[in-house]
Amino acid sequence: MIQKINWDEVPEEQVNPKMKRKMIWGEKIMIARMKFKDGFVVPMHSHENEQITQVQKGTIRFWFESEDTEPVDLHAGDSVVIPGNLPHKALMIGDVEETDTWAPPRTDWIDGTDDYLKK
């Protein structure tokens, strides 16, 4: 069954004081629109899901594999494809708006077990 969805009608979740998100998912793909406050850190983590991050506003500084690697800065208009199971960390520089897409959907986000973001 086809379902029409308008982002303005998708509930916004306040994940923590510096992060809000809206999520839409199907059987094989998930997309989330997020807003972060300056200075928020997504700690080093990995997941089986392939991820595409698209930045609409602000800058996201990523570290891949370990915190000792050279960081990669994504600015408005930039995107990155992150393979599944690749460890990564992100720092928000300025207020950030971005969209993430995953395949398959992030079950930890759907069922609320994504505790690494709720601290």
TORDOTOR-203712 format. One record per residue: x, z, y of N, C-alpha, C, O in turn. Coordinates in nm, 4 decimals, padded with zeros to 6 digits. Example, Ala and Ser with C-alpha at 12.3 -4.5 7.8 and 13.67 -1.06 7.14 Angstrom:
01.3190, 00.7800, -00.5690, 01.2300, 00.7800, -00.4500, 01.3200, 00.7800, -00.3300, 01.4236, 00.8465, -00.3319
01.2850, 00.7080, -00.2250, 01.3670, 00.7140, -00.1060, 01.2900, 00.7870, 00.0030, 01.3409, 00.8039, 00.1138
//
This chain:
00.0830, 00.0000, -00.1181, 00.0000, 00.0000, 00.0000, 00.0883, 00.0000, 00.1257, 00.1844, 00.0765, 00.1342
00.0562, -00.0836, 00.2204, 00.1299, -00.0923, 00.3457, 00.0770, 00.0130, 00.4421, -00.0439, 00.0293, 00.4584
00.1697, 00.0839, 00.5056, 00.1323, 00.1880, 00.6013, 00.1989, 00.1580, 00.7351, 00.3214, 00.1487, 00.7430
00.1188, 00.1429, 00.8400, 00.1712, 00.1230, 00.9746, 00.2058, 00.2595, 01.0332, 00.1262, 00.3531, 01.0269
00.3271, 00.2693, 01.0909, 00.3732, 00.3964, 01.1464, 00.4231, 00.3718, 01.2884, 00.4963, 00.2761, 01.3134
00.3832, 00.4587, 01.3810, 00.4331, 00.4550, 01.5179, 00.5213, 00.5784, 01.5375, 00.4781, 00.6905, 01.5105
00.6461, 00.5579, 01.5848, 00.7389, 00.6695, 01.6016, 00.6821, 00.7802, 01.6900, 00.7147, 00.8973, 01.6704
00.5978, 00.7451, 01.7867, 00.5387, 00.8465, 01.8746, 00.4474, 00.9425, 01.7992, 00.4199, 01.0528, 01.8465
00.4008, 00.9008, 01.6829, 00.3105, 00.9844, 01.6030, 00.3807, 01.0574, 01.4891, 00.3177, 01.1370, 01.4196
00.5100, 01.0321, 01.4685, 00.5855, 01.0993, 01.3630, 00.6220, 01.2394, 01.4128, 00.6758, 01.2528, 01.5227
00.5941, 01.3433, 01.3349, 00.6263, 01.4793, 01.3792, 00.7758, 01.4962, 01.4030, 00.8581, 01.4460, 01.3265
00.8101, 01.5681, 01.5106, 00.9503, 01.5961, 01.5410, 00.9840, 01.7354, 01.4918, 00.9130, 01.8316, 01.5210
01.0927, 01.7457, 01.4169, 01.1374, 01.8739, 01.3618, 01.2543, 01.9261, 01.4452, 01.3507, 01.8537, 01.4700
01.2454, 02.0511, 01.4880, 01.3572, 02.1180, 01.5553, 01.4413, 02.1807, 01.4449, 01.4111, 02.2906, 01.3984
01.5470, 02.1109, 01.4028, 01.6285, 02.1539, 01.2884, 01.7089, 02.2788, 01.3226, 01.7200, 02.3708, 01.2415
01.7647, 02.2810, 01.4434, 01.8386, 02.3951, 01.4965, 01.8337, 02.3817, 01.6490, 01.7785, 02.2837, 01.6989
01.8888, 02.4757, 01.7237, 01.8751, 02.4674, 01.8700, 01.9330, 02.3404, 01.9331, 01.8966, 02.3061, 02.0456
02.0221, 02.2703, 01.8631, 02.0861, 02.1516, 01.9207, 02.0501, 02.0217, 01.8505, 02.1105, 01.9183, 01.8791
01.9530, 02.0241, 01.7591, 01.9197, 01.9029, 01.6834, 01.7701, 01.8911, 01.6599, 01.7046, 01.9850, 01.6147
01.7169, 01.7716, 01.6921, 01.5781, 01.7358, 01.6609, 01.5805, 01.6062, 01.5814, 01.6693, 01.5229, 01.5994
01.4808, 01.5893, 01.4920, 01.4747, 01.4656, 01.4152, 01.3320, 01.4279, 01.3803, 01.2429, 01.5124, 01.3712
01.3133, 01.2967, 01.3610, 01.1902, 01.2389, 01.3085, 01.2318, 01.1523, 01.1907, 01.3324, 01.0817, 01.1978
01.1550, 01.1572, 01.0822, 01.1934, 01.0851, 00.9606, 01.0782, 01.0030, 00.9046, 00.9621, 01.0439, 00.9078
01.1140, 00.8864, 00.8533, 01.0212, 00.8005, 00.7793, 01.0958, 00.7587, 00.6524, 01.2141, 00.7251, 00.6580
01.0263, 00.7609, 00.5374, 01.0928, 00.7169, 00.4152, 00.9945, 00.6497, 00.3211, 00.8736, 00.6726, 00.3244
01.0525, 00.5663, 00.2380, 00.9795, 00.5012, 00.1306, 01.0439, 00.5391, -00.0013, 01.1109, 00.6418, -00.0117
01.0232, 00.4562, -00.1011, 01.0784, 00.4853, -00.2333, 01.2302, 00.4696, -00.2372, 01.2982, 00.5466, -00.3051
01.2847, 00.3699, -00.1647, 01.4269, 00.3379, -00.1778, 01.5076, 00.3471, -00.0490, 01.6286, 00.3247, -00.0513
01.4438, 00.3794, 00.0632, 01.5149, 00.3832, 00.1908, 01.4532, 00.4886, 00.2824, 01.3354, 00.5223, 00.2704
01.5357, 00.5400, 00.3743, 01.4911, 00.6428, 00.4689, 01.5543, 00.6129, 00.6041, 01.6680, 00.5661, 00.6111
01.4807, 00.6398, 00.7110, 01.5330, 00.6247, 00.8459, 01.4963, 00.7496, 00.9259, 01.3864, 00.8035, 00.9139
01.5920, 00.7937, 01.0081, 01.5682, 00.9122, 01.0913, 01.6170, 00.8846, 01.2326, 01.7251, 00.8293, 01.2528
01.5368, 00.9234, 01.3286, 01.5757, 00.9190, 01.4696, 01.6094, 01.0613, 01.5097, 01.5312, 01.1536, 01.4870
01.7274, 01.0783, 01.5702, 01.7727, 01.2132, 01.6024, 01.8213, 01.2252, 01.7454, 01.8687, 01.1292, 01.8062
01.8080, 01.3474, 01.7974, 01.8591, 01.3824, 01.9288, 01.9446, 01.5077, 01.9117, 01.9023, 01.6055, 01.8501
02.0655, 01.5028, 01.9673, 02.1592, 01.6147, 01.9589, 02.2034, 01.6556, 02.0992, 02.2151, 01.5721, 02.1888
02.2275, 01.7842, 02.1166, 02.2848, 01.8352, 02.2405, 02.4378, 01.8273, 02.2318, 02.4958, 01.8324, 02.1233
02.5005, 01.8150, 02.3475, 02.6454, 01.8084, 02.3574, 02.7117, 01.9223, 02.2793, 02.6694, 02.0376, 02.2877
02.8147, 01.8887, 02.2045, 02.8929, 01.9896, 02.1332, 02.8470, 02.0205, 01.9926, 02.9165, 02.0920, 01.9204
02.7308, 01.9685, 01.9504, 02.6846, 01.9976, 01.8144, 02.7792, 01.9344, 01.7133, 02.8235, 01.8209, 01.7312
02.8101, 02.0081, 01.6071, 02.8977, 01.9589, 01.5013, 02.8189, 01.9505, 01.3710, 02.7573, 02.0477, 01.3272
02.8224, 01.8319, 01.3100, 02.7735, 01.8163, 01.1730, 02.8954, 01.8440, 01.0862, 02.9907, 01.7661, 01.0891
02.8956, 01.9536, 01.0080, 03.0152, 01.9896, 00.9322, 03.0496, 01.8857, 00.8260, 02.9657, 01.8049, 00.7862
03.1748, 01.8898, 00.7811, 03.2199, 01.7994, 00.6755, 03.1261, 01.8123, 00.5561, 03.0995, 01.9226, 00.5082
03.0768, 01.6991, 00.5090, 02.9854, 01.6969, 00.3953, 02.9890, 01.5569, 00.3329, 03.0471, 01.4644, 00.3898
02.9284, 01.5429, 00.2193, 02.9122, 01.4107, 00.1582, 02.7809, 01.4104, 00.0818, 02.7238, 01.5155, 00.0526
02.7344, 01.2908, 00.0501, 02.6099, 01.2736, -00.0250, 02.6163, 01.1395, -00.0958, 02.6922, 01.0508, -00.0568
02.5370, 01.1261, -00.1988, 02.5367, 01.0028, -00.2771, 02.4858, 00.8836, -00.1971, 02.5130, 00.7690, -00.2326
02.4123, 00.9097, -00.0898, 02.3410, 00.8061, -00.0160, 02.4349, 00.7241, 00.0721, 02.5176, 00.7799, 00.1442
02.4220, 00.5915, 00.0663, 02.4882, 00.5068, 00.1634, 02.4180, 00.5297, 00.2974, 02.2961, 00.5470, 00.3009
02.4934, 00.5301, 00.4071, 02.4385, 00.5660, 00.5381, 02.4826, 00.4644, 00.6427, 02.5982, 00.4220, 00.6448
02.3904, 00.4263, 00.7286, 02.4246, 00.3484, 00.8470, 02.3843, 00.4316, 00.9678, 02.2690, 00.4731, 00.9795
02.4790, 00.4560, 01.0576, 02.4534, 00.5298, 01.1808, 02.4604, 00.4326, 01.2981, 02.5559, 00.3560, 01.3112
02.3575, 00.4366, 01.3836, 02.3503, 00.3529, 01.5030, 02.3348, 00.4450, 01.6235, 02.2428, 00.5268, 01.6269
02.4229, 00.4333, 01.7222, 02.4192, 00.5193, 01.8400, 02.3458, 00.4480, 01.9536, 02.3796, 00.3353, 01.9899
02.2449, 00.5156, 02.0088, 02.1723, 00.4615, 02.1242, 02.2193, 00.5235, 02.2553, 02.2125, 00.4586, 02.3597
02.2671, 00.6489, 02.2519, 02.3065, 00.7203, 02.3739, 02.4152, 00.8204, 02.3386, 02.4098, 00.8840, 02.2333
02.5131, 00.8345, 02.4255, 02.6193, 00.9319, 02.4042, 02.7283, 00.8790, 02.3125, 02.7373, 00.7590, 02.2865
02.8115, 00.9714, 02.2639, 02.9244, 00.9377, 02.1773, 02.9245, 01.0302, 02.0568, 02.9049, 01.1509, 02.0703
02.9466, 00.9735, 01.9396, 02.9656, 01.0526, 01.8174, 03.1087, 01.0304, 01.7713, 03.1510, 00.9168, 01.7496
03.1827, 01.1390, 01.7565, 03.3189, 01.1326, 01.7020, 03.3120, 01.1696, 01.5546, 03.2743, 01.2813, 01.5192
03.3490, 01.0740, 01.4685, 03.3474, 01.0935, 01.3239, 03.4877, 01.1151, 01.2696, 03.5847, 01.0568, 01.3182
03.4966, 01.1996, 01.1683, 03.6155, 01.2098, 01.0845, 03.5710, 01.1715, 00.9447, 03.4672, 01.2178, 00.8974
03.6491, 01.0871, 00.8782, 03.6174, 01.0421, 00.7434, 03.7244, 01.0898, 00.6462, 03.8432, 01.0872, 00.6784
03.6838, 01.1328, 00.5292, 03.7670, 01.1821, 00.4186, 03.8142, 01.3244, 00.4419, 03.7986, 01.4083, 00.3532
03.8724, 01.3557, 00.5601, 03.9130, 01.4932, 00.5896, 03.9234, 01.5100, 00.7414, 03.9241, 01.4121, 00.8161
03.9315, 01.6355, 00.7852, 03.9421, 01.6630, 00.9279, 04.0807, 01.6282, 00.9813, 04.1027, 01.6306, 01.1024
04.1739, 01.5962, 00.8923, 04.3104, 01.5607, 00.9324, 04.3260, 01.4127, 00.9641, 04.4308, 01.3708, 01.0132
04.2236, 01.3333, 00.9367, 04.2330, 01.1895, 00.9629, 04.2068, 01.1596, 01.1101, 04.1494, 01.2418, 01.1815
04.2487, 01.0430, 01.1545, 04.2249, 00.9985, 01.2921, 04.0752, 00.9823, 01.3142, 04.0096, 00.9148, 01.2348
04.0179, 01.0423, 01.4203, 03.8738, 01.0289, 01.4426, 03.8360, 00.8883, 01.4887, 03.9183, 00.8139, 01.5419
03.7085, 00.8544, 01.4664, 03.6508, 00.7270, 01.5096, 03.5362, 00.7593, 01.6036, 03.4423, 00.8292, 01.5653
03.5428, 00.7090, 01.7270, 03.4367, 00.7333, 01.8254, 03.3375, 00.6178, 01.8258, 03.3764, 00.5014, 01.8351
03.2094, 00.6509, 01.8157, 03.1019, 00.5520, 01.8270, 03.0285, 00.5781, 01.9580, 02.9879, 00.6908, 01.9860
03.0120, 00.4737, 02.0373, 02.9426, 00.4817, 02.1656, 02.8094, 00.4077, 02.1547, 02.7812, 00.3441, 02.0532
02.7280, 00.4165, 02.2596, 02.5988, 00.3473, 02.2607, 02.6198, 00.1998, 02.2241, 02.7045, 00.1315, 02.2817
02.5410, 00.1528, 02.1273, 02.5510, 00.0156, 02.0790, 02.6376, 00.0005, 01.9555, 02.6339, -00.1041, 01.8907
02.7168, 00.1039, 01.9205, 02.8033, 00.0983, 01.8028, 02.7294, 00.1467, 01.6786, 02.6375, 00.2283, 01.6860
02.7725, 00.0940, 01.5644, 02.7193, 00.1353, 01.4342, 02.8346, 00.1508, 01.3366, 02.9434, 00.0972, 01.3579
02.8097, 00.2249, 01.2292, 02.9080, 00.2390, 01.1227, 02.8323, 00.2470, 00.9902, 02.7237, 00.3045, 00.9828
02.8913, 00.1883, 00.8854, 02.8378, 00.1984, 00.7500, 02.9259, 00.2979, 00.6755, 03.0471, 00.2789, 00.6654
02.8647, 00.4041, 00.6234, 02.9370, 00.5087, 00.5515, 02.9005, 00.4981, 00.4034, 02.7849, 00.5190, 00.3667
02.9985, 00.4659, 00.3181, 02.9692, 00.4554, 00.1750, 02.9237, 00.5892, 00.1169, 02.9597, 00.6952, 00.1683
02.8451, 00.5840, 00.0107, 02.8033, 00.7057, -00.0577, 02.9231, 00.7843, -00.1057, 03.0254, 00.7270, -00.1431
02.9102, 00.9171, -00.1046, 03.0101, 01.0123, -00.1522, 03.1363, 01.0197, -00.0669, 03.2327, 01.0841, -00.1081
03.1394, 00.9563, 00.0505, 03.2555, 00.9662, 00.1393, 03.2380, 01.0882, 00.2302, 03.1425, 01.0927, 00.3077
03.3278, 01.1874, 00.2228, 03.3156, 01.3033, 00.3113, 03.3256, 01.2594, 00.4579, 03.4055, 01.1722, 00.4921
03.2437, 01.3208, 00.5438, 03.2458, 01.2901, 00.6860, 03.1966, 01.4087, 00.7670, 03.1188, 01.4916, 00.7195
03.2447, 01.4143, 00.8918, 03.2107, 01.5191, 00.9883, 03.1840, 01.4482, 01.1202, 03.2413, 01.3423, 01.1458
03.0974, 01.5052, 01.2051, 03.0669, 01.4412, 01.3327, 03.0565, 01.5454, 01.4441, 03.0048, 01.6553, 01.4240
03.1067, 01.5086, 01.5617, 03.0968, 01.5889, 01.6831, 03.0202, 01.5083, 01.7866, 03.0523, 01.3921, 01.8115
02.9188, 01.5696, 01.8472, 02.8415, 01.5024, 01.9515, 02.9083, 01.5264, 02.0869, 02.9308, 01.6404, 02.1274
02.9394, 01.4167, 02.1555, 03.0030, 01.4234, 02.2867, 02.9006, 01.3751, 02.3882, 02.8669, 01.2568, 02.3922
02.8515, 01.4672, 02.4700, 02.7381, 01.4384, 02.5563, 02.6108, 01.4502, 02.4745, 02.6168, 01.4699, 02.3532
02.4961, 01.4385, 02.5389, 02.3701, 01.4372, 02.4649, 02.3624, 01.3038, 02.3909, 02.3862, 01.1980, 02.4492
02.3292, 01.3099, 02.2629, 02.3336, 01.1925, 02.1759, 02.1953, 01.1608, 02.1215, 02.1211, 01.2502, 02.0809
02.1618, 01.0327, 02.1212, 02.0449, 00.9822, 02.0495, 02.0956, 00.8772, 01.9530, 02.1691, 00.7864, 01.9916
02.0557, 00.8899, 01.8261, 02.1040, 00.7980, 01.7239, 02.0019, 00.7821, 01.6129, 01.9095, 00.8620, 01.5985
02.0211, 00.6771, 01.5351, 01.9337, 00.6479, 01.4216, 02.0203, 00.6363, 01.2972, 02.1201, 00.5642, 01.2968
01.9821, 00.7076, 01.1911, 02.0495, 00.6974, 01.0620, 01.9546, 00.6360, 00.9612, 01.8348, 00.6640, 00.9612
02.0098, 00.5519, 00.8757, 01.9360, 00.4916, 00.7652, 02.0116, 00.5239, 00.6374, 02.1341, 00.5127, 00.6330
01.9385, 00.5643, 00.5323, 02.0011, 00.5968, 00.4043, 01.9301, 00.5256, 00.2904, 01.8095, 00.5012, 00.2935
02.0104, 00.4933, 00.1897, 01.9550, 00.4460, 00.0631, 02.0361, 00.5133, -00.0475, 02.1590, 00.5064, -00.0473
01.9684, 00.5778, -00.1413, 01.8256, 00.6111, -00.1426, 01.7940, 00.7180, -00.0377, 01.8851, 00.7670, 00.0289
01.6657, 00.7551, -00.0219, 01.6283, 00.8591, 00.0747, 01.7005, 00.9911, 00.0478, 01.7349, 01.0218, -00.0663
01.7228, 01.0684, 00.1538, 01.7882, 01.1992, 00.1444, 01.6865, 01.3026, 00.0969, 01.6079, 01.3537, 00.1767
01.6876, 01.3335, -00.0318, 01.5914, 01.4312, -00.0840, 01.6132, 01.5697, -00.0238, 01.5175, 01.6457, -00.0093
01.7388, 01.6045, 00.0121, 01.7635, 01.7361, 00.0723, 01.6971, 01.7477, 00.2095, 01.6569, 01.8570, 00.2494
01.6852, 01.6361, 00.2821, 01.6158, 01.6384, 00.4109, 01.4649, 01.6454, 00.3904, 01.3948, 01.7124, 00.4663
01.4150, 01.5770, 00.2888, 01.2708, 01.5749, 00.2628, 01.2223, 01.7108, 00.2142, 01.1172, 01.7585, 00.2571
01.2993, 01.7739, 00.1240, 01.2533, 01.9024, 00.0689, 01.3045, 02.0247, 00.1454, 01.2740, 02.1381, 00.1083
01.3830, 02.0022, 00.2531, 01.4262, 02.1125, 00.3388, 01.5455, 02.1923, 00.2887, 01.5697, 02.3029, 00.3371
01.6214, 02.1386, 00.1918, 01.7368, 02.2118, 00.1397, 01.8674, 02.1714, 00.2099, 01.9758, 02.1982, 00.1580
01.8582, 02.1082, 00.3255, 01.9765, 02.0655, 00.4013, 02.0279, 02.1798, 00.4895, 02.0341, 02.1674, 00.6119
02.0649, 02.2916, 00.4249, 02.1034, 02.4132, 00.4958, 02.2272, 02.3950, 00.5839, 02.2437, 02.4679, 00.6817
02.3147, 02.2988, 00.5511, 02.4367, 02.2788, 00.6287, 02.4049, 02.2411, 00.7750, 02.4910, 02.2569, 00.8616
02.2849, 02.1925, 00.8035, 02.2456, 02.1560, 00.9402, 02.1700, 02.2677, 01.0120, 02.1536, 02.2622, 01.1339
02.1247, 02.3670, 00.9398, 02.0327, 02.4660, 00.9969, 02.1014, 02.5920, 01.0460, 02.0348, 02.6899, 01.0796
02.2333, 02.5906, 01.0505, 02.3079, 02.7093, 01.0928, 02.3225, 02.7145, 01.2425, 02.3827, 02.8079, 01.2955
//
